[in-house]
Amino acid sequence: MTTGKSAKEIRLISQHIAAAPSICAARLIVRPAPILTRTEVEMRRMGETARRAAATAAASTAALAAASLVGKALGAVYRIPLTNLLGAEGMGLYQTFFPVYALFVTLTSGALPAVIARFFAAAAARGEDGAQVFAAARRLSFALAAAGTALFAAAIFPVAALQGVREYAAGYLLLAPAVGAVALSSLYRGIFLADGGAHLCALTQTAEQAVKLIFGLAAVWFAAQRGTGHAVYGALAAVTVSELVGAATMRAAFGKKYSFFGARVDKRLSKKMFATMLPLLASALAVPAVTFIDSFAIVALLRASGVFEEAARAQYGLLTGAVGTLINLPVVVALSAAATALPRFTSEFVRGGADAAHAKTAASVGWGAVFALPCTIAFAMFSEELLTALYPALGAGELALAAKLLAWQSPAVVLVVVAQLLCASLQAMGRGGKVMRCMLCAAVVKQALQAALILRVGVVGAPIAQTAMYAVAVALAALAYRTETGRAFIDLKTIAKTALAGVIMVAAEAAVSLADLGTWAKLATAAATGIAAYGGVLALVGAVDLGALRRENITDEEQRKAHCRRARHIDDRG
């Protein structure tokens, strides 16, 4: 039986004979174990690795999405009473500081987690140790933290003068330490996203939001006794405290996975990471840059249209505070999915699994749209009821204006979700430059349209321009994706099925909107009716293939061929 067999094959046969009793007992069938070639062994090993990677990616996505939801819920719980404590004008002042802070945070760390996760995922796909990647990422994050904090401190007074809040420039001093803290946190966040530690990232984010909620509300309540300006200072101090706690918690959760100062830094790798980060950073800066311009442009345009300074600041506060809080709640799911999808997409492209990567892109975008559409419908149809329930401290006129702003901006929810997921897929392909160009073009359209509309129709022109911006971003990103892959990012059947569910939901919600019910009773009835109608139709028509998100990479034909070529190469060398 063993004539002509090599020693390696004899050992392989012996292993199968030893395992045969357990196999037969499990199947209640007595049959000889199959003799596997080295190619088949390699294929099975790769399949098992793929299954583990898919399971890890799914767990990471779920963990981070859940934590982001919890964190954003805590953020909303914070923002809602904060708006009631500060009022529309105080919230407008608070939101004047925040875009500048967000711009510098994005500049120093906005693209860092994605880049770190991408390099770790690529190293893992090649079977390499992550110590060198960590050392290079550590060097880069420290440099960005120092540079970002210094630039932020230097820009305080010029920016305050540009925004017309020179007397409140001290607020920026309270935010300066947070810029460096976020940059350091990004180092660990990128590693967590890459190696399946998203649950640790989730826990630290939740802790950060909890600190801001507790400390922030207490600080604002006490400081409000001395005036609106001091209350805003209290809210800004809470941001810094929460970010410092978040960075410390991240460091503690990281433990001793890698020696913090052990590995020698590969300067070439650091430079490569920085070069990779630049196009991603340029695209990531588009939205914060637009928000920063809005922090002084919207108020200036409103004043040019005849609105007094205090009223203009209050309208800006309603737009960015009361309305922005609600809009961001569903959007955070897209951001979380985009962050966790990037390493997964990158791994697919590194291994040559273009078909599998496309399937995951289509499924991710499809599920993102399925989630976002009912939020858009709810915001458009029940804007007044939502705002009345959440912001009782606002006056009748402020609530009416905020409801109009929310209804006009509601379509942006779907568009932001789709845009973020499409951009994540393009970045995984190494097409960060195209993402940058898409976002810059969309930003230019937004600013031009906003200036024209605000002068004609007032502050309502701002959400219209915001929606148009993301519509342009989706159109350009979809064109770029088709150019790269030769395919549409989502099929027409999924669009049609989701649209049908949306139409049925609108019809059901229209009946609820006409009912003579109290605010909370109407919202509860609308939620139950909408979920039943929308979810029922989706279940009947099967809008999105959920299995594509979990399907083993080994099932992709192109990837199987690539694995076979690699395995044959191993056989030839053996």
C-alpha positions as CSV (number, residue, x, y, z in Angstrom):
1,M,0.0,0.0,0.0
2,T,2.9,2.3,0.7
3,T,5.0,1.4,-2.3
4,G,6.2,4.4,-4.1
5,K,5.1,6.7,-1.4
6,S,7.3,9.4,0.1
7,A,8.0,9.7,3.8
8,K,5.9,12.8,4.0
9,E,2.9,11.1,2.4
10,I,3.3,8.1,4.8
11,R,3.1,10.5,7.7
12,L,0.1,12.2,6.2
13,I,-1.7,8.8,5.8
14,S,-0.9,7.9,9.4
15,Q,-2.4,11.1,10.7
16,H,-5.6,10.4,8.8
17,I,-5.8,6.8,10.1
18,A,-5.4,8.1,13.7
19,A,-8.2,10.6,13.1
20,A,-10.5,8.1,11.4
21,P,-12.2,6.7,14.6
22,S,-13.5,10.1,15.7
23,I,-14.6,11.0,12.3
24,C,-16.5,7.8,11.8
25,A,-18.1,8.0,15.3
26,A,-19.3,11.5,14.5
27,R,-20.8,10.5,11.2
28,L,-21.8,6.9,12.1
29,I,-20.2,5.9,8.8
30,V,-17.1,3.8,8.4
31,R,-15.1,5.1,5.5
32,P,-11.4,5.7,5.0
33,A,-10.1,9.2,5.5
34,P,-9.3,11.0,2.2
35,I,-5.7,11.5,1.3
36,L,-5.2,15.2,0.7
37,T,-2.6,16.7,-1.6
38,R,-0.5,19.7,-0.4
39,T,-2.6,22.0,-2.6
40,E,-5.8,20.8,-0.9
41,V,-4.2,21.1,2.6
42,E,-3.2,24.7,1.7
43,M,-6.6,25.5,0.4
44,R,-8.3,24.2,3.6
45,R,-5.9,26.2,5.8
46,M,-6.6,29.3,3.8
47,G,-10.3,28.7,4.0
48,E,-10.1,28.3,7.8
49,T,-8.1,31.5,8.0
50,A,-10.7,33.3,5.9
51,R,-13.5,32.0,8.1
52,R,-11.7,33.3,11.3
53,A,-11.0,36.6,9.6
54,A,-14.6,37.0,8.5
55,A,-15.8,36.2,12.0
56,T,-13.4,38.6,13.6
57,A,-14.4,41.4,11.1
58,A,-18.1,40.8,11.8
59,A,-17.5,40.8,15.5
60,S,-15.5,44.0,15.2
61,T,-18.1,45.7,13.1
62,A,-20.9,44.7,15.5
63,A,-19.0,45.8,18.6
64,L,-17.9,49.1,17.2
65,A,-21.4,49.9,15.7
66,A,-23.0,49.0,19.0
67,A,-20.6,51.1,21.0
68,S,-20.9,54.0,18.6
69,L,-24.7,53.8,19.0
70,V,-24.3,53.8,22.8
71,G,-21.7,56.6,22.6
72,K,-23.9,58.7,20.2
73,A,-26.9,58.0,22.4
74,L,-25.0,59.3,25.4
75,G,-23.9,62.3,23.2
76,A,-27.5,63.0,22.3
77,V,-28.6,62.7,25.9
78,Y,-25.8,65.3,26.6
79,R,-26.6,67.6,23.7
80,I,-30.4,67.7,24.3
81,P,-30.2,69.0,27.9
82,L,-27.2,71.1,26.9
83,T,-29.3,72.9,24.3
84,N,-32.1,73.4,26.8
85,L,-29.6,74.8,29.3
86,L,-27.7,77.1,26.9
87,G,-30.6,78.1,24.7
88,A,-30.4,78.7,21.0
89,E,-28.0,81.6,21.3
90,G,-25.7,79.8,23.7
91,M,-25.7,76.7,21.6
92,G,-24.8,78.9,18.6
93,L,-21.8,80.1,20.5
94,Y,-20.8,76.6,21.6
95,Q,-21.1,75.4,18.0
96,T,-18.8,78.2,16.9
97,F,-15.9,76.7,18.8
98,F,-16.6,73.1,17.8
99,P,-16.0,73.2,14.1
100,V,-12.5,74.7,14.6
101,Y,-11.7,71.9,17.2
102,A,-13.1,69.3,14.8
103,L,-11.0,70.7,11.9
104,F,-7.7,70.3,13.9
105,V,-8.7,66.9,15.3
106,T,-9.3,65.7,11.7
107,L,-6.0,67.3,10.6
108,T,-4.0,65.5,13.3
109,S,-5.8,62.2,13.5
110,G,-8.8,62.0,11.2
111,A,-7.2,59.6,8.7
112,L,-4.7,58.0,11.2
113,P,-6.9,55.1,12.5
114,A,-7.9,54.1,8.9
115,V,-4.2,54.2,7.8
116,I,-3.0,52.2,10.8
117,A,-5.8,49.6,10.4
118,R,-5.0,49.4,6.7
119,F,-1.2,48.7,7.3
120,F,-1.9,46.2,10.0
121,A,-4.4,44.4,7.8
122,A,-2.0,44.3,4.9
123,A,0.8,43.0,7.2
124,A,-1.5,40.3,8.6
125,A,-2.5,39.2,5.1
126,R,1.2,38.8,4.3
127,G,1.8,36.9,7.5
128,E,4.1,39.6,9.0
129,D,4.4,40.8,12.6
130,G,2.8,44.0,13.5
131,A,5.5,45.3,15.8
132,Q,7.2,47.4,13.0
133,V,3.9,48.8,12.0
134,F,3.1,49.8,15.6
135,A,6.5,51.5,16.0
136,A,6.0,53.5,12.8
137,A,2.4,54.4,13.8
138,R,3.6,55.5,17.3
139,R,6.2,57.8,15.8
140,L,3.6,59.3,13.4
141,S,0.9,59.8,16.1
142,F,3.3,61.6,18.5
143,A,4.5,63.9,15.8
144,L,0.9,64.7,14.7
145,A,-0.2,65.3,18.3
146,A,2.6,67.7,19.0
147,A,2.2,69.6,15.7
148,G,-1.6,69.7,16.0
149,T,-1.6,71.1,19.5
150,A,1.0,73.8,18.6
151,L,-0.9,74.9,15.5
152,F,-4.2,75.0,17.4
153,A,-2.7,77.2,20.1
154,A,-1.2,79.5,17.5
155,A,-4.5,79.9,15.6
156,I,-6.7,80.8,18.6
157,F,-6.8,84.6,18.4
158,P,-6.8,84.9,14.5
159,V,-9.7,82.4,14.3
160,A,-11.7,84.0,17.1
161,A,-11.4,87.4,15.4
162,L,-12.5,85.9,12.1
163,Q,-15.6,84.3,13.7
164,G,-16.4,87.5,15.6
165,V,-16.0,85.9,19.1
166,R,-12.7,87.5,20.1
167,E,-14.1,88.1,23.7
168,Y,-14.6,84.3,24.1
169,A,-11.1,83.3,22.8
170,A,-10.3,81.7,26.1
171,G,-12.7,78.8,25.1
172,Y,-10.1,77.7,22.6
173,L,-7.5,77.4,25.3
174,L,-9.8,74.9,27.1
175,L,-9.9,72.8,24.0
176,A,-6.2,72.8,23.1
177,P,-5.2,69.7,25.2
178,A,-8.0,67.7,23.6
179,V,-6.4,67.9,20.2
180,G,-3.2,66.0,21.3
181,A,-5.3,63.5,23.3
182,V,-7.4,62.5,20.3
183,A,-4.2,62.1,18.2
184,L,-2.8,59.6,20.7
185,S,-6.1,57.8,21.0
186,S,-6.1,57.3,17.3
187,L,-3.0,55.2,17.5
188,Y,-4.8,52.6,19.6
189,R,-8.1,52.9,17.8
190,G,-6.4,52.0,14.5
191,I,-4.8,48.9,16.1
192,F,-8.0,47.8,17.7
193,L,-9.9,48.1,14.4
194,A,-7.3,46.0,12.6
195,D,-6.8,43.1,15.0
196,G,-10.3,42.4,16.2
197,G,-10.1,44.5,19.4
198,A,-13.0,46.7,18.4
199,H,-14.8,45.8,21.6
200,L,-12.0,47.5,23.6
201,C,-12.3,50.6,21.4
202,A,-16.1,50.5,22.0
203,L,-15.7,50.4,25.8
204,T,-13.3,53.3,25.8
205,Q,-15.5,55.4,23.6
206,T,-18.5,54.6,25.9
207,A,-16.5,55.6,28.9
208,E,-15.4,58.8,27.2
209,Q,-19.0,59.8,26.4
210,A,-20.2,58.9,29.9
211,V,-17.5,61.2,31.5
212,K,-18.6,64.1,29.1
213,L,-22.2,63.5,30.0
214,I,-21.7,63.6,33.8
215,F,-19.0,66.2,34.1
216,G,-20.3,68.4,31.2
217,L,-23.9,68.8,32.5
218,A,-22.7,69.4,36.0
219,A,-20.1,72.0,34.8
220,V,-22.7,73.8,32.6
221,W,-25.3,73.9,35.3
222,F,-23.0,75.5,37.8
223,A,-21.4,77.8,35.3
224,A,-24.7,79.0,33.9
225,Q,-25.3,80.9,37.1
226,R,-22.6,83.3,35.9
227,G,-23.9,83.7,32.4
228,T,-24.1,82.1,29.0
229,G,-20.4,82.6,28.2
230,H,-19.3,80.8,31.4
231,A,-21.8,78.0,30.7
232,V,-20.2,77.5,27.3
233,Y,-16.7,77.4,28.9
234,G,-18.0,74.6,31.1
235,A,-19.2,72.6,28.1
236,L,-15.8,73.1,26.4
237,A,-13.9,72.0,29.5
238,A,-16.0,68.8,29.5
239,V,-14.8,68.0,26.0
240,T,-11.2,68.1,27.0
241,V,-11.7,66.1,30.2
242,S,-13.5,63.4,28.3
243,E,-10.8,63.1,25.6
244,L,-8.1,62.9,28.2
245,V,-10.0,60.1,30.0
246,G,-10.5,58.4,26.6
247,A,-6.8,58.5,25.8
248,A,-5.9,57.1,29.2
249,T,-8.5,54.4,28.9
250,M,-7.3,53.4,25.5
251,R,-3.7,53.1,26.7
252,A,-4.8,51.0,29.7
253,A,-6.9,48.7,27.4
254,F,-4.0,48.3,25.0
255,G,-1.9,46.7,27.8
256,K,1.4,45.2,26.7
257,K,0.4,43.9,23.3
258,Y,3.5,45.6,21.8
259,S,6.5,47.0,23.6
260,F,5.8,50.7,23.6
261,F,9.4,51.7,23.0
262,G,10.8,48.3,22.1
263,A,10.8,48.0,18.3
264,R,13.2,50.2,16.3
265,V,11.3,52.7,14.2
266,D,11.5,52.1,10.4
267,K,11.6,55.7,9.1
268,R,10.7,54.6,5.6
269,L,7.6,52.9,6.9
270,S,6.6,56.0,8.8
271,K,7.0,58.1,5.7
272,K,5.0,55.6,3.7
273,M,2.2,55.8,6.3
274,F,2.3,59.6,6.1
275,A,2.2,59.5,2.3
276,T,-0.7,57.1,2.4
277,M,-2.5,59.3,4.9
278,L,-2.3,62.5,2.9
279,P,-5.0,61.8,0.2
280,L,-7.2,60.2,2.9
281,L,-6.6,63.3,5.1
282,A,-7.5,65.6,2.3
283,S,-10.8,63.8,1.7
284,A,-11.5,63.6,5.5
285,L,-10.8,67.3,5.9
286,A,-13.6,68.2,3.4
287,V,-16.5,68.0,5.8
288,P,-14.7,69.7,8.8
289,A,-13.4,72.4,6.5
290,V,-16.9,73.1,5.3
291,T,-18.2,73.1,8.8
292,F,-15.5,75.5,9.9
293,I,-16.3,77.9,7.0
294,D,-20.0,77.6,8.0
295,S,-19.1,78.7,11.6
296,F,-18.6,82.2,10.4
297,A,-20.0,82.2,6.9
298,I,-23.6,81.3,7.8
299,V,-23.8,84.0,10.5
300,A,-22.2,86.6,8.1
301,L,-24.7,85.6,5.3
302,L,-27.6,85.9,7.6
303,R,-26.5,89.3,8.8
304,A,-26.1,90.4,5.1
305,S,-29.7,89.3,4.5
306,G,-30.9,91.6,7.3
307,V,-30.9,89.4,10.4
308,F,-29.5,90.8,13.6
309,E,-26.3,89.4,15.2
310,E,-28.1,87.7,18.2
311,A,-30.8,86.2,16.0
312,A,-28.3,85.0,13.4
313,R,-26.3,83.3,16.1
314,A,-29.5,81.7,17.5
315,Q,-30.5,80.4,14.1
316,Y,-27.0,78.9,13.6
317,G,-27.4,77.2,17.0
318,L,-30.7,75.7,16.0
319,L,-29.2,74.4,12.7
320,T,-26.0,72.9,14.2
321,G,-27.2,72.1,17.7
322,A,-30.9,71.0,17.8
323,V,-31.1,69.8,14.2
324,G,-27.6,68.5,13.9
325,T,-27.9,66.3,16.9
326,L,-30.8,64.4,15.4
327,I,-29.2,64.1,12.0
328,N,-26.0,62.7,13.4
329,L,-27.7,59.9,15.3
330,P,-28.2,57.5,12.3
331,V,-25.1,58.9,10.5
332,V,-22.8,57.5,13.3
333,V,-23.7,54.0,12.2
334,A,-22.3,54.7,8.7
335,L,-19.2,56.1,10.2
336,S,-18.7,53.1,12.4
337,A,-19.4,50.7,9.5
338,A,-17.0,52.6,7.3
339,A,-14.2,52.5,9.9
340,T,-14.5,48.8,10.4
341,A,-15.2,48.0,6.8
342,L,-11.9,49.5,5.6
343,P,-9.6,46.8,7.0
344,R,-12.0,44.1,5.7
345,F,-12.1,45.6,2.2
346,T,-8.3,46.1,2.3
347,S,-7.7,42.4,3.2
348,E,-9.9,41.3,0.3
349,F,-8.0,43.5,-2.3
350,V,-4.6,42.5,-0.9
351,R,-5.5,38.8,-1.4
352,G,-6.9,39.5,-4.9
353,G,-10.6,38.8,-4.0
354,A,-12.2,41.5,-6.1
355,D,-15.5,39.7,-6.4
356,A,-15.7,39.1,-2.7
357,A,-14.8,42.8,-2.0
358,H,-17.5,44.0,-4.4
359,A,-20.1,41.7,-2.8
360,K,-19.2,43.1,0.7
361,T,-19.3,46.7,-0.7
362,A,-22.7,46.2,-2.2
363,A,-24.1,44.5,0.9
364,S,-22.7,47.2,3.2
365,V,-24.1,50.0,1.1
366,G,-27.4,48.2,0.8
367,W,-27.8,47.7,4.5
368,G,-26.7,51.2,5.2
369,A,-29.4,52.6,2.9
370,V,-32.0,50.2,4.4
371,F,-31.2,51.6,7.8
372,A,-31.0,55.3,6.9
373,L,-34.2,55.6,4.8
374,P,-36.7,55.2,7.6
375,C,-34.8,57.8,9.6
376,T,-35.1,60.2,6.7
377,I,-38.8,59.6,6.5
378,A,-39.3,60.0,10.2
379,F,-37.3,63.3,10.3
380,A,-39.3,64.7,7.4
381,M,-42.8,63.7,8.5
382,F,-42.5,64.2,12.3
383,S,-39.9,66.9,12.6
384,E,-42.1,69.2,14.8
385,E,-43.1,66.4,17.1
386,L,-39.6,65.2,17.6
387,L,-38.2,68.6,18.4
388,T,-41.1,69.6,20.6
389,A,-40.5,66.4,22.7
390,L,-36.8,66.8,23.0
391,Y,-36.4,70.6,23.4
392,P,-39.1,71.9,25.6
393,A,-37.0,75.0,26.6
394,L,-37.2,76.4,23.0
395,G,-39.8,78.9,22.1
396,A,-42.6,78.3,19.7
397,G,-40.9,80.3,16.9
398,E,-37.6,78.5,17.4
399,L,-39.3,75.1,17.3
400,A,-41.1,76.0,14.1
401,L,-37.9,77.1,12.4
402,A,-36.0,74.1,13.7
403,A,-38.7,71.7,12.4
404,K,-38.4,73.3,8.9
405,L,-34.6,72.9,9.0
406,L,-34.8,69.3,10.1
407,A,-37.3,68.4,7.3
408,W,-35.1,70.0,4.6
409,Q,-32.0,68.3,5.9
410,S,-33.5,64.8,6.4
411,P,-32.6,63.5,2.9
412,A,-28.9,64.0,3.8
413,V,-29.1,61.1,6.2
414,V,-29.3,58.5,3.4
415,L,-26.8,60.3,1.2
416,V,-24.2,60.6,4.0
417,V,-24.4,56.9,4.8
418,V,-24.0,55.8,1.2
419,A,-21.2,58.3,0.6
420,Q,-19.2,57.2,3.6
421,L,-19.4,53.5,2.7
422,L,-18.5,54.1,-0.9
423,C,-15.5,56.2,0.1
424,A,-14.3,53.4,2.5
425,S,-14.4,51.0,-0.4
426,L,-12.4,53.3,-2.7
427,Q,-9.9,53.9,0.0
428,A,-9.4,50.2,0.4
429,M,-8.6,50.0,-3.3
430,G,-5.9,52.7,-2.7
431,R,-7.9,55.4,-4.5
432,G,-7.8,58.0,-1.7
433,G,-7.0,60.6,-4.3
434,K,-10.3,60.1,-6.1
435,V,-12.1,60.3,-2.7
436,M,-10.4,63.6,-2.1
437,R,-11.5,65.0,-5.4
438,C,-15.1,63.8,-5.0
439,M,-15.4,65.5,-1.6
440,L,-13.7,68.7,-2.6
441,C,-16.0,69.1,-5.6
442,A,-19.0,68.5,-3.4
443,A,-17.8,71.0,-0.9
444,V,-17.3,73.7,-3.6
445,V,-20.9,73.1,-4.8
446,K,-22.2,73.3,-1.2
447,Q,-20.6,76.7,-0.4
448,A,-21.6,78.3,-3.7
449,L,-25.2,77.1,-3.4
450,Q,-25.4,78.0,0.3
451,A,-24.3,81.6,-0.3
452,A,-26.9,82.0,-3.0
453,L,-29.8,80.4,-1.1
454,I,-29.2,82.0,2.3
455,L,-29.3,85.5,0.8
456,R,-32.7,84.6,-0.9
457,V,-34.5,82.3,1.5
458,G,-32.6,82.7,4.8
459,V,-31.2,80.0,7.0
460,V,-33.3,77.3,5.3
461,G,-30.8,77.5,2.4
462,A,-28.1,75.9,4.6
463,P,-29.7,72.4,4.9
464,I,-30.7,72.5,1.3
465,A,-27.1,73.1,0.3
466,Q,-25.9,70.4,2.7
467,T,-28.2,67.8,1.1
468,A,-27.0,68.9,-2.3
469,M,-23.3,68.5,-1.2
470,Y,-23.8,64.8,-0.3
471,A,-25.9,64.2,-3.4
472,V,-22.9,65.3,-5.5
473,A,-20.5,63.3,-3.4
474,V,-22.5,60.1,-3.9
475,A,-22.8,60.7,-7.7
476,L,-19.0,61.3,-8.1
477,A,-18.0,58.4,-5.7
478,A,-20.4,56.0,-7.6
479,L,-18.8,57.1,-10.9
480,A,-15.3,56.5,-9.5
481,Y,-16.3,53.1,-8.2
482,R,-17.7,52.0,-11.5
483,T,-14.6,53.3,-13.3
484,E,-12.4,51.2,-10.9
485,T,-14.5,48.0,-10.8
486,G,-16.7,48.1,-13.9
487,R,-19.7,47.6,-11.8
488,A,-22.4,49.6,-10.0
489,F,-22.0,49.9,-6.3
490,I,-25.6,48.6,-5.7
491,D,-28.0,46.8,-8.0
492,L,-31.3,48.2,-9.2
493,K,-33.3,45.4,-7.5
494,T,-32.1,46.5,-4.1
495,I,-32.9,50.1,-4.8
496,A,-36.4,49.2,-6.1
497,K,-37.2,46.9,-3.1
498,T,-36.0,49.5,-0.6
499,A,-37.9,52.3,-2.3
500,L,-41.1,50.1,-2.2
501,A,-40.7,49.6,1.5
502,G,-40.2,53.4,1.9
503,V,-43.3,54.2,0.0
504,I,-45.4,51.8,2.1
505,M,-43.9,53.3,5.3
506,V,-44.8,56.9,4.1
507,A,-48.4,55.8,3.4
508,A,-48.6,54.3,6.9
509,E,-47.0,57.3,8.6
510,A,-49.3,59.7,6.8
511,A,-52.3,58.1,8.5
512,V,-50.6,58.5,11.9
513,S,-49.7,62.1,11.2
514,L,-53.4,63.0,10.8
515,A,-54.4,61.4,14.1
516,D,-55.3,63.6,17.0
517,L,-52.8,62.4,19.5
518,G,-50.4,63.9,22.0
519,T,-46.8,64.4,21.1
520,W,-45.3,61.4,22.8
521,A,-48.3,59.2,21.8
522,K,-48.0,60.2,18.2
523,L,-44.3,59.5,18.1
524,A,-44.7,56.1,19.8
525,T,-47.5,55.2,17.3
526,A,-45.5,56.4,14.4
527,A,-42.5,54.4,15.4
528,A,-44.5,51.1,15.9
529,T,-46.4,51.6,12.6
530,G,-43.3,52.6,10.6
531,I,-41.2,49.6,11.9
532,A,-44.0,47.2,11.1
533,A,-44.7,48.5,7.6
534,Y,-41.1,49.0,6.6
535,G,-39.8,45.9,8.1
536,G,-42.6,43.8,6.9
537,V,-42.1,44.8,3.3
538,L,-38.4,44.3,3.5
539,A,-38.9,40.8,5.0
540,L,-41.3,39.9,2.1
541,V,-39.2,41.2,-0.8
542,G,-35.7,40.4,0.7
543,A,-34.1,43.7,0.0
544,V,-30.4,42.9,0.8
545,D,-28.3,39.8,0.8
546,L,-27.1,39.6,4.4
547,G,-25.1,36.5,3.6
548,A,-22.7,38.5,1.5
549,L,-21.4,40.2,4.6
550,R,-20.6,36.9,6.2
551,R,-19.8,34.7,3.2
552,E,-16.5,33.0,3.3
553,N,-13.9,34.6,1.1
554,I,-12.9,31.1,-0.2
555,T,-16.2,31.0,-2.2
556,D,-15.0,33.7,-4.5
557,E,-13.9,32.2,-7.8
558,E,-11.2,34.7,-8.5
559,Q,-9.8,34.2,-5.0
560,R,-9.9,30.4,-5.2
561,K,-7.8,30.6,-8.3
562,A,-5.3,32.9,-6.6
563,H,-5.0,30.5,-3.7
564,C,-4.6,27.6,-6.0
565,R,-1.7,29.4,-7.8
566,R,-0.1,30.1,-4.5
567,A,-0.6,26.5,-3.3
568,R,0.9,25.0,-6.5
569,H,3.9,27.3,-6.0
570,I,4.4,25.8,-2.5
571,D,4.1,22.3,-4.0
572,D,6.7,23.1,-6.6
573,R,9.1,24.3,-4.0
574,G,8.4,21.3,-1.7
